[in-house]
Amino acid sequence: MIQLIRNEVEKFKILTLAERPDLADQIDGLFAASWPEFMRHDQVADEYFLYLEQLFPQFQFFLLEEGGKVIAAGNVIPFYWDGTPEGLPSGWDDVLIRGWRNTIEVGSQTPRLPFPLLLIPPSVDRESASEWLRP
């Protein structure tokens, strides 16, 4: 049983966009197909989301099946938080802006410590997922 699971897991690789920038179009297509319609018309997402790939490719990750197809992807952005309740971001859009500003204004892709990471909800190719998530 363990060998069977290991064989299945070995069919996939978790990579970052920094490691495989050539797959950016596949990742973008996956997000376009799986994100809710309203997210495709959000002002903050429209203005800042593309910077995730440009400024933080090491934090954009995806699951690649052995055939070379991207079947899941997630976005992460580091941002500065001072650790106080008052300093908490007001939402995911505030985090996106903070991460971008830290990079542009401070000139660093790693914010001053302490910093958390925000995982923006991942996208999954439903057709592929049904194949590897079935019992």
C-alpha positions as CSV (number, residue, x, y, z in Angstrom):
1,M,0.0,0.0,0.0
2,I,2.8,2.4,0.9
3,Q,4.6,1.7,-2.3
4,L,1.4,2.3,-4.3
5,I,1.0,5.7,-2.6
6,R,4.7,6.6,-3.2
7,N,4.3,5.6,-6.9
8,E,1.3,7.9,-7.2
9,V,3.0,10.8,-5.4
10,E,6.1,10.5,-7.6
11,K,3.9,11.3,-10.7
12,F,3.7,14.9,-9.5
13,K,6.2,17.7,-8.8
14,I,5.8,20.8,-6.7
15,L,7.7,23.7,-8.3
16,T,7.8,27.4,-8.2
17,L,7.5,29.9,-11.1
18,A,11.1,30.8,-10.4
19,E,12.1,27.3,-11.3
20,R,9.8,27.0,-14.4
21,P,8.9,30.5,-15.8
22,D,8.1,28.8,-19.1
23,L,4.8,27.5,-17.5
24,A,3.4,31.0,-16.6
25,D,0.8,30.8,-19.4
26,Q,-0.5,27.5,-18.1
27,I,-0.7,28.8,-14.6
28,D,-2.5,32.0,-15.7
29,G,-4.9,29.9,-17.7
30,L,-5.7,27.8,-14.7
31,F,-6.5,30.8,-12.6
32,A,-8.6,32.3,-15.4
33,A,-10.6,29.1,-15.6
34,S,-11.1,28.5,-11.9
35,W,-11.4,31.9,-10.2
36,P,-14.9,33.3,-9.6
37,E,-16.0,35.9,-12.1
38,F,-16.0,38.7,-9.5
39,M,-12.2,38.2,-8.8
40,R,-11.5,38.8,-12.5
41,H,-12.9,42.3,-12.1
42,D,-11.5,43.3,-8.8
43,Q,-9.6,46.6,-8.9
44,V,-6.8,45.6,-6.6
45,A,-6.4,42.2,-8.3
46,D,-6.3,43.9,-11.7
47,E,-3.7,46.3,-10.6
48,Y,-1.4,44.2,-8.4
49,F,-1.9,40.5,-9.1
50,L,0.4,40.4,-12.1
51,Y,3.2,41.6,-9.9
52,L,3.1,38.3,-8.0
53,E,4.7,36.6,-11.0
54,Q,7.1,39.4,-11.8
55,L,8.3,40.3,-8.3
56,F,7.8,37.1,-6.3
57,P,8.2,34.1,-8.7
58,Q,9.8,32.1,-5.8
59,F,6.5,32.3,-3.9
60,Q,4.2,31.2,-6.8
61,F,4.0,27.5,-6.8
62,F,2.2,24.8,-8.8
63,L,1.7,21.1,-9.1
64,L,3.0,19.6,-12.3
65,E,1.9,16.1,-13.4
66,E,4.4,13.9,-15.2
67,G,2.9,14.7,-18.6
68,G,3.9,18.4,-18.1
69,K,0.4,19.8,-17.3
70,V,-0.1,22.2,-14.5
71,I,-3.0,20.8,-12.5
72,A,-2.9,23.1,-9.4
73,A,-1.4,26.4,-8.5
74,G,-1.2,28.7,-5.5
75,N,0.0,32.2,-4.9
76,V,1.9,33.5,-1.8
77,I,3.1,37.0,-1.0
78,P,5.3,38.0,1.9
79,F,4.3,41.3,3.6
80,Y,5.3,43.3,6.6
81,W,3.2,43.1,9.8
82,D,4.3,44.6,13.1
83,G,2.7,41.9,15.1
84,T,0.0,44.0,16.7
85,P,-3.7,43.6,16.3
86,E,-3.9,47.2,15.0
87,G,-1.3,46.4,12.3
88,L,-3.3,43.5,10.9
89,P,-4.3,43.9,7.2
90,S,-7.9,44.6,6.4
91,G,-8.1,41.8,3.9
92,W,-6.3,39.9,1.2
93,D,-6.2,43.0,-1.0
94,D,-4.5,45.0,1.7
95,V,-1.8,42.3,2.0
96,L,-1.3,42.3,-1.8
97,I,-0.7,46.1,-1.7
98,R,1.6,45.9,1.3
99,G,3.7,43.2,-0.3
100,W,4.0,45.2,-3.5
101,R,4.8,48.4,-1.6
102,N,7.4,46.8,0.5
103,T,9.2,45.6,-2.6
104,I,8.9,48.8,-4.5
105,E,9.5,51.3,-1.7
106,V,12.1,49.3,0.4
107,G,13.6,47.6,-2.7
108,S,13.5,44.2,-1.2
109,Q,11.6,41.0,-2.1
110,T,11.9,40.0,1.6
111,P,10.1,42.3,3.9
112,R,11.5,43.5,7.2
113,L,10.9,40.9,9.9
114,P,8.5,39.9,11.3
115,F,6.5,39.0,8.3
116,P,3.8,36.4,7.6
117,L,2.8,35.0,4.2
118,L,-0.6,35.2,2.6
119,L,-1.8,32.2,0.6
120,I,-4.3,33.4,-2.0
121,P,-6.8,30.5,-2.5
122,P,-5.3,28.0,-4.9
123,S,-6.7,27.0,-8.3
124,V,-7.1,23.4,-9.3
125,D,-7.8,21.9,-12.7
126,R,-11.1,20.1,-11.9
127,E,-10.7,17.5,-14.7
128,S,-7.3,16.4,-13.5
129,A,-8.3,16.6,-9.9
130,S,-11.1,14.2,-10.4
131,E,-8.6,11.6,-11.7
132,W,-6.2,11.8,-8.7
133,L,-8.6,12.6,-5.9
134,R,-11.1,9.7,-6.4
135,P,-11.2,7.0,-3.8
